[in-house]
């Protein structure tokens, strides 16, 4: 029977031992490597977890910021919507106001172009031939109205004019007087007379003078010297046209009798004050002085009175009082030419316009 030699057995055992040892070493190395890798993975997981926490914090912060910005955006959008509604409402109000202004302007235009209602009545207890005199005044007013509008422009919001014969005036020495009232229909005026003779210059002139006054209505000129001056001048021009048409007697002279040399040489000065103008013993001379100054403007530029009044009416429609400054500027803006060798600025420094 064959027996392995001791060498072979020994070699086999050694090989087996070596294999076991090698295997043990390999297992030990693999275990160590695995532990190292596991530790590395754990470290990576820790780092990743921390990073995720940081990212989660950033995301939460971003989401919070976004929420705040969204809330702000929503509020802004809401405010903007409200503002748009306010603007739309304001635009609607403006549109309504513009429509109302247009309607008002159209109504004012109708009022301006509509002749006033004239009525005639007798309140005097002593007037003789009252009905005949009332008819004579009515004929004069009818004839004069179209001439006045031709020379002087349309009346300013004048609704009605009443010619009344009365027993007395509030101003005792007046040739006539005018009473003004204002209501929703416009301006109403009562021209008060004590008597009337169609062949008497003063009576005819007084009626025409007061009707011309009524045309300014609420656009009356200030100071009063200007209002009286333009009225005196216009009345002379209207009467001259009525004489040429054969509607009134051929009165001569007319109201303004002052000469150029008298105008330049007078020592009188026109007062600004209403009371001083009417209460002075020189009131008659004041009428001559102011009437002369305005009449020269109207004779030099035959369209002046109409252009001037349109400029004044525009100022009144804009809410301005018709002051001395506005009157003088309106003259400068509407008068064309020179007056008795004077430029317009030089003429406005003469007696009729340089008030004290």
C-alpha positions as CSV (number, residue, x, y, z in Angstrom):
1,X,0.0,0.0,0.0
2,X,1.2,3.4,-1.0
3,X,1.8,6.0,1.7
4,X,2.4,9.7,0.9
5,X,5.8,10.8,1.8
6,X,6.2,13.1,4.8
7,X,7.3,15.9,2.5
8,X,4.2,15.9,0.5
9,X,2.0,15.9,3.5
10,X,4.0,18.6,5.1
11,X,3.8,20.6,1.9
12,X,0.1,20.1,1.6
13,X,-0.4,21.2,5.2
14,X,1.8,24.2,4.6
15,X,-0.2,25.1,1.5
16,X,-3.4,24.8,3.4
17,X,-2.2,26.9,6.2
18,X,-0.9,29.5,3.8
19,X,-4.2,29.6,1.9
20,X,-6.1,30.0,5.1
21,X,-3.7,32.7,6.2
22,X,-4.0,34.5,2.9
23,X,-7.7,34.2,2.9
24,X,-7.8,35.6,6.4
25,X,-5.6,38.5,5.4
26,X,-7.7,39.2,2.3
27,X,-10.9,39.1,4.4
28,X,-9.3,41.4,7.0
29,X,-8.2,43.8,4.2
30,X,-11.6,43.7,2.6
31,X,-13.3,44.3,6.0
32,X,-11.0,47.2,6.7
33,X,-11.6,48.7,3.2
34,X,-15.4,48.2,3.6
35,X,-15.3,49.9,7.0
36,X,-13.4,52.8,5.5
37,X,-15.8,53.1,2.6
38,X,-18.8,52.8,4.9
39,X,-17.4,55.6,7.0
40,X,-16.8,57.7,4.0
41,X,-20.3,57.1,2.8
42,X,-21.6,58.0,6.3
43,X,-19.6,61.2,6.2
44,X,-20.9,62.0,2.8
45,X,-24.5,61.4,4.0
46,X,-23.8,63.7,6.9
47,X,-22.5,66.4,4.6
48,X,-25.4,65.8,2.2
49,X,-27.9,66.0,5.1
50,X,-26.3,69.3,6.3
51,X,-26.4,70.6,2.7
52,X,-30.0,69.6,2.4
53,X,-30.8,71.4,5.6
54,X,-29.1,74.5,4.3
55,X,-30.9,74.2,1.0
56,X,-34.1,73.6,2.8
57,X,-33.6,76.7,4.9
58,X,-32.8,78.7,1.7
59,X,-35.9,77.3,0.0
60,X,-38.0,78.1,3.0
61,X,-36.5,81.7,3.0
62,X,-37.1,82.0,-0.7
63,X,-40.7,80.7,-0.3
64,X,-41.2,83.2,2.5
65,X,-39.8,86.0,0.4
66,X,-42.0,84.9,-2.5
67,X,-45.0,84.8,-0.3
68,X,-44.3,88.3,1.0
69,X,-43.7,89.6,-2.5
70,X,-46.8,87.9,-3.7
71,X,-48.8,89.4,-0.9
72,X,-47.2,92.8,-1.7
73,X,-48.0,92.3,-5.4
74,X,-51.6,91.3,-4.6
75,X,-51.9,94.5,-2.5
76,X,-50.4,96.6,-5.2
77,X,-52.7,95.0,-7.8
78,X,-55.7,95.6,-5.5
79,X,-54.6,99.2,-4.9
80,X,-54.0,99.6,-8.7
81,X,-57.4,98.3,-9.4
82,X,-58.9,100.7,-6.9
83,X,-56.9,103.6,-8.4
84,X,-58.0,102.6,-11.9
85,X,-61.6,102.7,-10.7
86,X,-61.0,106.1,-9.1
87,X,-59.4,107.4,-12.3
88,X,-62.3,106.0,-14.4
89,X,-64.8,107.6,-12.0
90,X,-62.8,110.9,-12.2
91,X,-62.7,110.6,-16.0
92,X,-66.4,110.1,-16.0
93,X,-66.9,113.1,-13.8
94,X,-64.7,115.2,-16.1
95,X,-66.6,114.0,-19.1
96,X,-69.9,114.8,-17.4
97,X,-68.5,118.3,-16.4
98,X,-67.3,118.9,-20.0
99,X,-70.7,117.9,-21.3
100,X,-72.3,120.2,-18.7
101,X,-69.9,123.0,-19.7
102,X,-70.7,122.5,-23.4
103,X,-74.4,122.5,-22.6
104,X,-74.0,125.7,-20.5
105,X,-71.9,127.3,-23.3
106,X,-74.7,126.4,-25.8
107,X,-77.3,127.8,-23.4
108,X,-75.3,131.0,-22.8
109,X,-74.8,131.4,-26.6
110,X,-78.6,131.1,-27.0
111,X,-79.2,133.6,-24.2
112,X,-76.7,136.0,-25.8
113,X,-78.2,135.8,-29.2
114,X,-81.8,136.0,-28.0
115,X,-83.2,139.5,-27.9
116,X,-84.4,140.5,-24.5
117,X,-88.1,140.8,-23.7
118,X,-89.2,144.4,-23.8
119,X,-92.3,145.5,-21.8
120,X,-93.8,148.9,-21.2
121,X,-95.9,150.0,-18.4
122,X,-97.3,153.1,-16.7
123,X,-96.9,153.4,-12.9
124,X,-97.2,157.2,-12.8
125,X,-100.4,158.8,-11.5
126,X,-99.8,162.1,-13.1
127,X,-98.6,161.3,-16.7
128,X,-100.8,162.7,-19.4
129,X,-101.3,161.0,-22.7
130,X,-99.8,157.9,-21.1
131,X,-100.7,155.4,-23.8
132,X,-99.4,157.6,-26.6
133,X,-96.1,158.2,-24.8
134,X,-95.8,154.5,-24.0
135,X,-96.2,153.7,-27.7
136,X,-93.7,156.4,-28.6
137,X,-91.1,154.9,-26.3
138,X,-91.8,151.4,-27.7
139,X,-91.3,152.7,-31.3
140,X,-88.0,154.3,-30.3
141,X,-86.7,151.1,-28.5
142,X,-87.8,148.9,-31.5
143,X,-85.9,151.2,-33.9
144,X,-82.8,151.6,-31.7
145,X,-82.3,147.9,-30.7
146,X,-80.9,146.7,-34.0
147,X,-78.7,149.7,-34.4
148,X,-77.3,149.2,-30.9
149,X,-76.5,145.6,-31.6
150,X,-74.8,146.7,-34.9
151,X,-72.6,149.3,-33.1
152,X,-72.3,147.7,-29.6
153,X,-72.6,143.9,-29.9
154,X,-75.2,141.7,-28.3
155,X,-76.4,142.4,-24.8
156,X,-74.7,140.3,-22.1
157,X,-77.2,137.8,-20.6
158,X,-80.0,140.3,-20.7
159,X,-83.3,138.6,-20.2
160,X,-85.8,141.4,-20.1
161,X,-86.1,145.2,-20.1
162,X,-89.1,147.0,-18.7
163,X,-89.7,150.7,-19.6
164,X,-91.8,152.2,-16.7
165,X,-93.2,155.6,-16.3
166,X,-93.0,156.7,-12.6
167,X,-93.7,159.7,-10.5
168,X,-90.2,160.1,-9.0
169,X,-86.6,158.8,-9.0
170,X,-84.3,157.8,-6.3
171,X,-81.8,160.3,-7.7
172,X,-83.8,163.5,-8.0
173,X,-81.9,165.2,-10.8
174,X,-81.6,162.2,-13.1
175,X,-83.1,162.3,-16.6
176,X,-83.9,158.5,-16.2
177,X,-82.7,155.7,-14.0
178,X,-82.2,152.0,-14.2
179,X,-83.0,149.2,-11.7
180,X,-81.2,145.9,-12.1
181,X,-82.3,142.4,-10.9
182,X,-80.7,139.0,-11.6
183,X,-82.3,135.6,-11.5
184,X,-82.1,132.2,-13.1
185,X,-83.4,133.5,-16.4
186,X,-80.7,136.2,-16.6
187,X,-80.6,139.9,-16.0
188,X,-83.7,141.9,-15.8
189,X,-83.7,145.7,-16.0
190,X,-86.3,148.4,-15.4
191,X,-85.7,151.7,-17.1
192,X,-87.7,154.3,-15.2
193,X,-88.9,157.6,-16.9
194,X,-91.0,160.4,-15.6
195,X,-92.1,161.6,-19.0
196,X,-91.3,161.2,-22.7
197,X,-91.4,163.5,-25.7
198,X,-90.2,162.0,-28.9
199,X,-89.2,165.4,-30.2
200,X,-87.1,166.3,-27.1
201,X,-83.4,165.4,-27.4
202,X,-82.9,164.8,-23.7
203,X,-85.8,162.4,-23.6
204,X,-84.7,160.4,-26.6
205,X,-81.1,160.4,-25.5
206,X,-82.0,159.3,-22.0
207,X,-83.9,156.2,-23.3
208,X,-81.1,155.2,-25.7
209,X,-78.5,155.9,-23.1
210,X,-80.2,153.6,-20.5
211,X,-80.8,150.8,-23.0
212,X,-77.1,150.9,-23.9
213,X,-76.2,150.7,-20.2
214,X,-78.4,147.6,-20.0
215,X,-76.4,145.8,-22.7
216,X,-73.4,145.5,-20.4
217,X,-75.6,143.9,-17.7
218,X,-73.3,142.1,-15.3
219,X,-70.2,143.1,-17.4
220,X,-70.5,146.7,-16.3
221,X,-67.2,148.6,-16.5
222,X,-65.4,149.9,-13.5
223,X,-64.6,152.6,-12.6
224,X,-68.0,154.2,-13.3
225,X,-66.4,157.0,-15.5
226,X,-65.5,154.3,-18.1
227,X,-69.0,152.9,-18.1
228,X,-70.6,156.3,-18.5
229,X,-68.0,157.3,-21.1
230,X,-68.5,154.4,-23.5
231,X,-72.3,154.7,-23.0
232,X,-72.3,158.4,-23.9
233,X,-70.1,157.7,-27.0
234,X,-72.3,154.8,-28.2
235,X,-75.5,156.8,-27.7
236,X,-74.2,159.6,-29.9
237,X,-73.3,157.1,-32.6
238,X,-76.6,155.2,-32.4
239,X,-78.6,158.5,-32.5
240,X,-76.6,159.7,-35.6
241,X,-77.5,156.4,-37.4
242,X,-81.2,156.7,-36.3
243,X,-81.2,160.3,-37.6
244,X,-79.7,159.1,-40.9
245,X,-82.5,156.5,-41.1
246,X,-85.2,159.0,-40.4
247,X,-86.3,157.2,-37.2
248,X,-85.8,160.2,-34.9
249,X,-85.7,164.0,-35.5
250,X,-82.4,165.5,-36.8
251,X,-81.1,166.6,-33.4
252,X,-78.0,168.8,-33.5
253,X,-75.7,168.9,-31.7
254,X,-75.8,165.5,-30.1
255,X,-74.7,164.9,-26.5
256,X,-70.9,165.3,-26.8
257,X,-70.3,169.0,-27.5
258,X,-66.7,169.3,-26.1
259,X,-64.1,170.4,-28.7
260,X,-60.6,169.0,-29.0
261,X,-59.0,172.1,-27.6
262,X,-61.5,172.1,-24.6
263,X,-60.7,168.4,-24.0
264,X,-56.9,169.1,-23.9
265,X,-57.2,172.4,-22.0
266,X,-59.6,171.4,-19.2
267,X,-58.3,171.5,-15.7
268,X,-60.9,168.9,-14.6
269,X,-59.9,165.3,-13.8
270,X,-62.2,162.4,-13.7
271,X,-62.6,160.7,-10.3
272,X,-62.5,156.9,-9.9
273,X,-65.0,157.0,-7.1
274,X,-68.6,156.3,-7.9
275,X,-69.9,158.7,-5.3
276,X,-67.6,161.5,-6.3
277,X,-68.5,161.1,-10.0
278,X,-72.3,161.4,-9.4
279,X,-72.4,163.8,-6.5
280,X,-70.0,166.4,-7.9
281,X,-71.3,169.8,-9.2
282,X,-69.1,168.9,-12.2
283,X,-71.0,165.7,-13.1
284,X,-72.3,167.2,-16.4
285,X,-68.8,168.1,-17.4
286,X,-67.5,164.7,-16.4
287,X,-70.0,163.2,-18.9
288,X,-68.7,165.4,-21.6
289,X,-65.0,164.7,-20.8
290,X,-65.3,160.9,-20.6
291,X,-67.8,160.8,-23.5
292,X,-65.4,162.7,-25.7
293,X,-62.4,160.4,-25.0
294,X,-64.4,157.2,-25.9
295,X,-66.2,158.9,-28.9
296,X,-62.8,159.6,-30.6
297,X,-61.9,155.9,-30.3
298,X,-65.3,154.9,-31.8
299,X,-65.1,157.4,-34.6
300,X,-61.5,156.4,-35.5
301,X,-62.2,152.6,-35.5
302,X,-65.8,152.0,-36.4
303,X,-65.6,148.4,-35.2
304,X,-64.0,149.3,-31.9
305,X,-67.0,149.3,-29.6
306,X,-68.2,145.9,-30.8
307,X,-64.7,144.4,-30.5
308,X,-64.1,145.9,-27.1
309,X,-67.4,144.6,-25.7
310,X,-66.7,141.1,-27.0
311,X,-63.3,141.2,-25.2
312,X,-65.0,142.4,-22.0
313,X,-67.7,139.7,-22.2
314,X,-65.0,137.1,-22.6
315,X,-63.3,138.4,-19.5
316,X,-66.6,138.2,-17.6
317,X,-67.3,134.7,-18.8
318,X,-63.9,133.7,-17.4
319,X,-65.0,135.0,-14.0
320,X,-63.0,138.3,-14.0
321,X,-64.4,141.5,-12.6
322,X,-64.2,144.3,-15.2
323,X,-61.6,146.5,-13.5
324,X,-59.7,149.5,-14.7
325,X,-56.7,147.4,-15.7
326,X,-58.8,145.0,-17.7
327,X,-60.7,147.9,-19.4
328,X,-57.4,149.6,-20.5
329,X,-55.9,146.4,-21.7
330,X,-59.0,145.5,-23.7
331,X,-58.8,149.0,-25.4
332,X,-55.1,148.4,-26.3
333,X,-56.0,144.9,-27.6
334,X,-58.9,145.9,-29.8
335,X,-58.4,149.5,-31.0
336,X,-56.7,149.9,-34.4
337,X,-55.1,153.2,-35.4
338,X,-54.2,156.5,-33.8
339,X,-56.4,159.1,-32.2
340,X,-55.9,162.8,-33.0
341,X,-52.2,162.0,-33.7
342,X,-51.9,160.0,-30.4
343,X,-50.8,156.4,-30.2
344,X,-53.3,154.3,-28.2
345,X,-51.0,154.3,-25.1
346,X,-50.6,158.1,-25.4
347,X,-54.4,158.5,-25.7
348,X,-55.0,156.4,-22.6
349,X,-53.0,158.9,-20.7
350,X,-55.4,161.8,-21.6
351,X,-58.2,163.1,-19.4
352,X,-60.9,160.5,-20.2
353,X,-58.8,157.6,-19.1
354,X,-56.2,158.9,-16.6
355,X,-58.4,158.9,-13.5
356,X,-57.8,160.3,-10.1
